[in-house]
Amino acid sequence: MKEKPFAITLDVGSSLANRTGAWRTERPGYVDLLPPCNQACPAGENVQQWLYHAESGDYETAWRQLMRDNPLPAVMGRVCYHPCETACNRAQLDHAVGINAVERFLGDEAIRRGWHVPPPAVSTGSRVLVVGSGPAGLSAAYHLRLYGHEVTVREAQPLPGGMMRYGIPRYRLPREVLDAETERITALGVTLECGVRVDDVLAAQRDGAFDAVFLAVGAGIGKRAYIPAGDSARILDAVSLLAGMEGGEPPLLGRRVAVYGGGDTAMDAARTARRLGATDAVVVYRRTRERMPAHDDEVAEALEEGVRMKWLSTIKHADGGHLSIERMRLDDTGFPQPTGEFEDLDADTVVLALGQESDLSLLRDVPGLTLDHGLVQVADGLMTGRQGIFAGGDMVPDERTVTVAVGHGKRAARHIDAYLRGTSYDPGDRHAVAEFGKLNTWYYSDAPASVRPRLELARRVTTFDEVVQGLDESTALFEARRCMSCGNCFECDNCYGVCPDNAITKLGPGKGFSIDLDYCKGCGLCAAECPCGAIEMTPEDDGAG
């Protein structure tokens, strides 16, 4: 039986067996439902499966299950905004399972112990060019290499990682973690060429004799906005600020810094400014907090570090260390409108965090390839209109996060592999989702969520040390065991114990149970007492063979 310390189980019944199957109007059946955490994961992780292994303390098996879908668990355990936890059924009982924290623990444990993935035994002889070494590019390269293809990754920057390195500050993602997981991918035989810019994708494909191309160019260009400014105004974009922190001298921002924008990049820029010595870092945003695209955790941590927020405000003019700020109001549609009310704000530097876009100059004159509003249009399999050229990550229409990009890389790899083999990839039908209402939550005892420790505030604003810390082993194990195994049997034996007809047979560890319908009278006790909703009753006519 699988140990589930936070689920109450029952003893086996002792009634005599009788052939009562003829009385039945409904029959029970075991189901395999899609856990909501799995459904919500943009990287397509089998979250419940790796938690199942982690809760038994088999961390390496859990990590290897994770690596089937995501080659960057230590990175994702730090920078993913964990939509899996938003979807987690346990959140309706007490608090969501700390999936992201357990993922980070497994990723860090793999680095500490030196776990690696074995390279493919056979090579297909097919060659794939990946342009960009960010999360989408590294994910695609990893999966394509495991399929047996020869993969070359070309990166314009001197070091790999794309926007993970040049767009995410070190206090959120230490570079030694990124480097360790990148090196594990290249150890599979992936060729990584840094400082090599691809200016013409068709020429690169032709000259390198590549059979397919995956485009994974990150959004590394900051969008600009026209702000009337005097000659002495100092204005730069947030992308350049964050990229400038990698090597060389950090930029000089002054003591007073205004960041214009409301996304996560704006929070990163303001928090970076504080660490660079700014005594006053203020975010100027033209809408309200409720309409701010930045994630709640990012805003909360920025406020803790002394970043000020000016909601419903826009910059009208900048000059000589001073800004003219106009107050805004939201109309009935939620769009900001000017009020004609102004105030002054002192600022030595203005940092623009108004969005980002990808450099698509390498796609000039590619027949069949369609661009729309700076994005590459792709089919469901992420192939562009040009045969054999695929695209993903920041340069296609989708949410721009590391997790989404990792998922794009895996999906593209599957379709590229099928393309190279002359077939098509069919993901198959998805199972129905396990709903909270189908769970018997009485069986799950109270188990409050673990809280990840954070660096003390004094060090947060004076260093780039990592802010959010990881869980220790005992806490990670506790957190993994909070999983309720929604919609899938974890062999608690409750059905076996409550069946009054002894109609349920144990098939052995890991094999589940079978129901002898000759003895089952369809009372439904097994379904009613199943903690995780893995037994469903169906009308006898529907289930009759």
C-alpha positions in Angstrom: 0.0 0.0 0.0 1.3 3.5 -0.9 2.0 5.5 2.3 -0.3 8.5 2.5 0.2 9.9 6.0 -2.5 12.6 5.6 -5.2 10.2 4.4 -7.2 8.1 6.9 -7.7 4.5 5.8 -10.1 1.8 6.9 -9.7 -1.9 7.9 -10.7 -4.7 5.6 -14.4 -5.9 6.0 -15.2 -9.4 7.1 -18.6 -10.1 5.6 -19.3 -13.4 3.8 -19.3 -13.2 0.0 -22.6 -13.8 -1.8 -23.3 -13.7 -5.5 -25.4 -10.6 -5.4 -24.4 -9.1 -8.7 -27.9 -9.6 -10.2 -29.4 -7.1 -7.8 -27.2 -4.3 -9.2 -28.6 -1.2 -11.0 -25.2 0.6 -11.0 -21.7 -0.7 -11.2 -18.5 0.8 -9.9 -15.4 1.2 -12.0 -11.9 2.6 -11.4 -11.1 5.7 -13.5 -7.9 7.6 -14.3 -8.7 11.3 -14.3 -6.5 14.3 -15.2 -5.4 16.1 -12.1 -6.0 19.8 -12.3 -2.4 20.5 -11.5 -1.3 18.5 -14.6 -3.9 20.3 -16.7 -2.8 23.7 -15.6 1.0 23.2 -16.2 2.1 25.0 -19.3 5.2 22.7 -19.5 2.9 19.7 -19.6 4.5 18.1 -16.5 2.9 14.9 -15.0 2.9 16.7 -11.6 0.9 14.1 -9.7 3.2 11.3 -10.8 6.4 12.9 -9.7 4.8 14.0 -6.4 3.8 10.3 -5.9 7.5 9.3 -6.1 8.7 12.3 -4.0 6.3 11.5 -1.1 7.9 8.1 -0.7 11.3 9.7 -0.5 12.4 8.3 -3.9 13.7 11.7 -5.0 15.7 10.5 -8.0 12.7 8.6 -9.5 10.6 11.8 -9.0 13.3 13.9 -10.6 13.6 11.6 -13.6 9.8 11.7 -14.0 10.1 15.5 -14.0 12.8 15.4 -16.5 10.6 13.6 -19.0 8.8 16.9 -19.5 11.0 19.6 -18.2 14.8 19.8 -18.3 15.1 22.8 -16.1 13.4 21.9 -12.8 15.8 23.9 -10.5 15.2 27.0 -12.7 11.5 26.5 -12.9 11.3 25.9 -9.2 12.5 29.5 -8.8 10.9 31.5 -11.6 7.6 29.6 -12.5 4.5 31.4 -11.4 3.0 28.0 -10.6 -0.5 28.0 -12.2 -0.6 24.3 -11.0 -1.0 25.6 -7.5 -3.8 28.0 -8.5 -5.6 24.9 -9.9 -4.8 22.6 -7.0 -7.9 21.1 -5.4 -6.3 21.2 -2.0 -6.6 25.0 -2.1 -10.3 24.6 -1.6 -9.6 22.4 1.5 -6.9 24.5 3.2 -3.9 25.6 1.0 -2.6 24.4 -2.3 0.2 21.9 -2.3 3.6 23.7 -2.7 4.3 22.0 -6.0 6.8 24.6 -7.1 8.8 24.3 -3.9 9.0 20.5 -4.2 10.1 20.9 -7.8 12.9 23.3 -6.8 14.0 20.8 -4.1 14.2 18.0 -6.6 16.1 20.2 -9.1 18.6 21.3 -6.4 19.0 17.8 -5.2 19.8 16.6 -8.7 22.5 19.3 -9.0 23.9 18.5 -5.5 24.0 14.7 -6.2 25.2 15.0 -9.8 22.3 13.2 -11.4 22.4 13.1 -15.2 20.2 11.9 -18.1 21.8 9.2 -20.3 22.4 10.2 -23.9 20.5 8.5 -26.7 21.8 5.1 -27.7 21.1 5.5 -31.4 21.4 8.6 -33.7 18.9 9.2 -36.4 21.3 11.2 -38.5 18.9 14.1 -38.8 20.2 17.6 -38.0 18.3 20.3 -36.3 19.3 24.0 -35.8 17.9 25.7 -32.7 18.2 29.5 -32.8 18.3 30.9 -29.2 19.4 29.2 -26.0 16.6 30.5 -23.7 14.0 28.2 -22.1 12.3 27.3 -25.4 15.5 26.6 -27.2 17.1 24.6 -24.4 13.9 22.5 -23.9 13.6 21.8 -27.6 17.3 20.9 -27.9 17.0 18.5 -24.9 14.0 16.6 -26.2 15.3 16.5 -29.8 18.6 15.1 -28.6 16.8 12.4 -26.6 14.9 11.5 -29.8 18.4 10.8 -31.3 18.7 13.9 -33.5 21.9 15.9 -33.9 21.2 19.3 -32.4 23.1 22.6 -32.7 22.0 25.6 -30.7 23.2 29.1 -31.8 23.1 31.9 -29.3 23.9 35.5 -30.2 25.0 36.4 -26.6 28.3 35.3 -25.1 26.6 33.0 -22.6 23.7 30.7 -22.8 20.3 31.1 -21.1 18.6 33.8 -23.2 16.3 35.9 -21.2 16.7 33.7 -18.1 20.2 35.1 -17.9 19.8 38.5 -19.4 16.3 39.3 -18.2 15.9 37.7 -14.8 17.9 39.1 -11.9 20.3 37.0 -9.9 18.4 37.4 -6.7 15.6 35.4 -8.4 17.8 33.0 -10.4 21.4 32.3 -9.3 23.6 31.8 -12.3 25.2 28.7 -11.0 21.8 27.0 -11.1 21.2 28.0 -14.7 24.7 27.0 -15.7 24.3 23.5 -14.0 21.1 22.7 -15.8 22.4 24.0 -19.1 25.5 21.9 -18.8 23.4 18.8 -18.2 21.7 19.4 -21.6 25.0 19.9 -23.5 26.4 16.8 -21.8 23.8 14.8 -23.9 25.7 15.8 -27.0 24.0 19.1 -27.9 26.3 21.5 -29.6 26.1 25.0 -28.1 27.6 27.9 -30.1 27.5 31.1 -28.1 28.4 34.5 -29.7 27.1 33.2 -33.0 24.3 35.4 -34.4 22.0 34.0 -37.1 21.1 36.9 -39.5 19.5 34.8 -42.2 17.7 31.6 -41.2 17.4 30.2 -44.6 21.2 30.6 -45.3 22.0 29.1 -41.9 19.8 26.1 -42.6 21.3 25.7 -46.1 24.9 26.2 -45.2 24.7 23.9 -42.1 22.7 21.2 -44.0 20.0 21.2 -41.2 16.9 19.2 -41.9 14.7 21.4 -39.6 15.0 24.6 -37.6 13.4 25.7 -34.4 13.3 29.4 -33.8 13.4 30.4 -30.1 14.5 34.1 -30.2 13.6 35.7 -26.9 12.0 39.1 -26.5 15.2 40.9 -25.9 14.3 44.4 -27.3 12.6 46.8 -25.0 9.7 48.7 -26.4 10.1 52.5 -26.4 7.5 55.2 -25.9 7.7 58.8 -26.9 8.2 61.0 -23.8 8.9 64.7 -24.3 12.3 65.2 -22.6 14.9 67.8 -22.3 18.6 67.2 -23.2 19.6 66.4 -19.7 17.0 63.7 -19.2 18.4 60.2 -18.6 16.1 57.5 -20.1 16.9 53.8 -20.7 14.8 50.7 -21.1 14.5 47.9 -18.5 15.7 45.2 -20.8 19.0 47.0 -21.3 19.3 47.6 -17.6 18.8 44.0 -16.6 21.0 42.7 -19.4 23.7 45.2 -18.4 24.0 43.4 -15.0 25.6 40.5 -16.7 29.3 41.2 -16.8 31.0 44.6 -17.0 30.2 47.6 -14.8 26.6 48.0 -13.6 24.8 51.1 -14.9 24.8 54.2 -12.8 21.2 55.2 -12.1 21.5 57.8 -9.4 19.6 57.9 -6.1 16.1 58.5 -7.5 14.8 56.2 -10.1 11.4 56.1 -11.8 10.3 52.9 -13.5 7.5 53.4 -16.1 5.4 50.3 -16.5 3.4 47.7 -14.5 4.7 44.2 -15.5 7.1 41.8 -13.8 10.0 43.4 -15.7 9.1 46.8 -14.1 9.2 45.1 -10.7 12.6 43.5 -11.5 14.0 46.9 -12.7 12.8 48.7 -9.6 14.2 46.1 -7.2 17.5 46.1 -9.1 17.6 49.9 -8.8 17.3 49.5 -5.0 20.2 47.1 -5.0 22.3 49.5 -7.1 21.9 52.1 -4.4 18.7 54.0 -5.3 17.2 55.3 -2.1 13.9 56.1 -3.9 12.7 53.7 -6.5 9.1 54.4 -7.7 7.0 52.5 -10.2 4.7 54.8 -12.3 1.7 52.9 -13.7 -1.3 54.4 -15.5 -3.8 51.9 -14.2 -4.8 50.5 -10.7 -3.1 47.6 -8.8 -6.0 45.3 -9.8 -5.2 45.9 -13.5 -1.5 45.6 -13.1 0.0 42.6 -15.1 2.8 42.0 -12.6 2.3 38.9 -10.4 1.2 39.4 -6.8 4.4 37.9 -5.4 6.6 40.2 -7.4 4.6 43.3 -6.3 4.6 42.2 -2.7 8.4 41.6 -2.6 9.0 45.0 -4.3 6.9 46.8 -1.7 8.8 44.9 1.1 12.0 46.2 -0.3 10.9 49.8 -0.2 9.7 50.3 -3.8 7.0 52.9 -4.0 4.0 52.6 -6.4 2.2 55.5 -8.1 -1.0 54.1 -9.5 -3.1 55.9 -12.1 -0.2 58.0 -13.2 1.7 58.7 -16.5 4.8 60.6 -17.4 4.2 63.6 -19.5 7.7 65.2 -19.5 11.2 64.5 -18.2 14.1 66.9 -17.8 17.0 67.7 -15.5 16.1 65.2 -12.7 12.4 66.1 -12.6 9.3 64.4 -14.1 5.9 65.9 -14.8 3.3 63.3 -13.8 -0.3 63.5 -14.9 -3.0 61.8 -12.8 -5.2 59.4 -14.7 -8.7 57.9 -14.2 -10.2 54.8 -15.6 -13.3 55.1 -17.9 -16.1 52.6 -18.0 -14.1 50.2 -20.1 -11.1 50.3 -17.8 -9.0 52.4 -20.1 -7.0 55.2 -18.5 -8.0 58.8 -19.4 -6.1 62.0 -18.5 -7.5 64.3 -15.8 -5.4 67.4 -16.4 -4.0 67.2 -12.9 -0.2 67.2 -12.6 2.4 66.8 -10.0 6.3 66.8 -10.0 8.4 63.8 -9.2 12.2 63.9 -8.7 14.1 61.2 -10.7 17.7 61.0 -11.8 16.8 58.2 -14.3 13.7 57.0 -16.0 13.6 53.3 -16.8 11.0 52.2 -19.4 9.4 48.9 -18.8 6.7 49.0 -21.4 6.9 45.6 -23.0 9.4 43.7 -25.1 9.7 42.2 -28.6 11.9 39.8 -30.5 14.4 40.7 -33.2 12.9 39.1 -36.3 15.4 40.4 -38.8 16.6 36.8 -39.4 13.3 36.0 -41.0 13.5 38.5 -43.8 12.2 37.2 -47.1 11.3 33.7 -45.8 8.6 32.4 -48.2 5.3 31.4 -46.5 6.2 32.7 -43.1 3.7 35.1 -41.7 4.3 37.9 -39.1 1.6 39.7 -37.3 2.2 42.5 -34.8 5.8 41.4 -34.3 4.9 37.7 -33.7 5.5 34.6 -35.9 2.3 32.8 -36.8 2.4 29.1 -36.2 0.1 26.1 -36.5 -0.9 23.8 -33.6 2.4 21.9 -34.0 4.4 25.2 -33.9 5.4 24.9 -37.6 5.5 28.2 -39.4 4.2 28.7 -42.9 7.6 27.6 -44.1 8.0 23.8 -44.3 10.5 22.5 -41.7 10.8 25.8 -39.8 9.2 25.8 -36.3 9.0 28.6 -33.8 8.1 29.0 -30.1 8.7 31.0 -26.9 8.5 34.8 -26.9 8.3 35.1 -30.7 4.9 33.4 -31.1 1.5 34.4 -29.8 1.2 33.2 -26.2 2.0 34.1 -22.6 5.6 35.1 -22.2 6.9 33.0 -19.2 9.7 30.5 -18.8 7.2 27.7 -18.1 5.3 28.4 -21.3 8.5 28.5 -23.3 9.7 25.2 -21.9 6.4 23.7 -22.9 6.8 25.1 -26.4 10.2 23.5 -26.7 8.9 20.1 -25.7 5.8 20.4 -28.0 8.0 21.6 -30.9 10.4 18.7 -30.4 7.6 16.2 -30.7 6.4 17.7 -33.9 9.9 18.2 -35.4 10.7 14.5 -34.6 7.5 13.4 -36.4 8.3 15.7 -39.3 11.8 14.3 -39.7 10.4 10.7 -39.6 7.7 11.5 -42.1 4.9 11.0 -39.7 2.6 13.2 -37.6 2.4 13.6 -33.8 -0.9 12.8 -32.2 -1.1 13.9 -28.5 -4.3 11.8 -28.1 -7.4 12.6 -26.1 -7.2 14.1 -22.7 -8.9 12.5 -19.7 -11.6 14.3 -17.8 -10.4 16.5 -15.1 -10.7 15.5 -11.4 -13.1 17.9 -9.7 -13.0 18.9 -6.1 -16.6 17.9 -5.6 -15.7 14.3 -6.4 -13.2 14.0 -3.6 -14.0 12.7 -0.1 -12.0 15.3 1.8 -13.0 13.9 5.2 -10.2 11.4 4.8 -7.5 14.1 4.5 -6.2 15.3 7.8 -5.1 18.9 8.4 -1.7 19.6 6.9 -0.9 23.3 6.7 1.2 24.4 3.7 4.9 24.9 4.2 6.3 28.4 3.8 9.6 28.9 2.0 12.1 31.0 4.0 13.2 34.4 2.6 16.4 36.3 2.9 16.3 38.9 5.7 15.3 42.3 4.3 18.5 44.1 5.2 20.5 41.8 2.9 17.8 41.9 0.1 18.3 45.6 -0.7 22.1 45.6 -0.4 23.1 42.4 -2.3 22.0 40.3 -5.2 21.8 37.1 -3.0 18.9 34.8 -3.7 15.7 36.1 -1.9 13.5 33.0 -1.8 15.1 30.0 -0.2 14.5 26.3 -0.8 12.9 23.7 1.5 14.9 21.2 3.4 14.3 17.5 2.9 11.9 16.9 5.7 9.8 19.9 4.7 9.8 19.0 1.0 8.7 15.4 2.0 5.9 16.8 4.1 4.8 19.1 1.3 4.8 16.3 -1.3 2.6 14.2 1.0 0.0 16.9 1.1 -1.0 15.8 -2.5 -4.5 14.3 -2.5 -3.9 12.2 -5.7 -7.0 13.7 -7.2 -8.8 11.3 -9.6 -6.2 8.5 -9.4 -6.0 5.5 -7.1 -3.1 5.6 -4.6 -4.0 2.2 -3.1 -5.3 3.4 0.3 -7.3 0.1 0.6 -10.5 2.0 1.6 -12.6 0.4 -1.2 -11.2 -3.0 -0.2 -12.0 -2.4 3.4 -15.6 -1.1 3.1 -16.9 -3.5 0.5 -19.7 -5.5 2.3 -19.5 -8.2 -0.4 -15.8 -8.8 -0.5 -16.1 -8.1 -4.3 -12.8 -6.2 -4.5 -9.5 -8.0 -5.0 -6.1 -6.5 -4.5 -3.8 -7.1 -7.5 -0.5 -6.3 -5.7 1.6 -3.2 -5.1 1.3 -0.7 -7.8 -1.3 -2.8 -9.7 -4.5 -1.5 -8.0 -7.7 -3.5 -7.6 -10.3 -5.4 -9.6 -14.0 -5.7 -8.9 -15.8 -9.1 -9.2 -19.1 -8.1 -10.6 -20.7 -11.4 -9.8 -20.5 -10.4 -6.1 -20.9 -6.6 -6.3 -24.4 -5.5 -5.7 -23.7 -1.9 -6.7 -24.2 -0.4 -3.2 -21.7 2.4 -4.1 -19.9 2.3 -0.7 -16.5 2.0 -2.5 -17.1 5.1 -4.6 -18.5 7.0 -1.6 -15.5 6.2 0.6 -12.8 6.7 -2.1 -10.8 9.7 -0.9 -9.5 10.8 -4.3 -12.6 10.2 -6.5 -11.0 7.3 -8.5 -14.2 5.2 -8.5 -17.3 6.2 -10.4 -20.7 4.5 -10.5 -22.4 4.1 -13.9 -25.9 2.8 -14.7 -25.9 -0.9 -15.3 -27.2 -0.6 -18.8 -24.2 1.7 -19.7 -21.7 -0.6 -18.3 -23.2 -4.0 -19.2 -21.2 -5.9 -21.7 
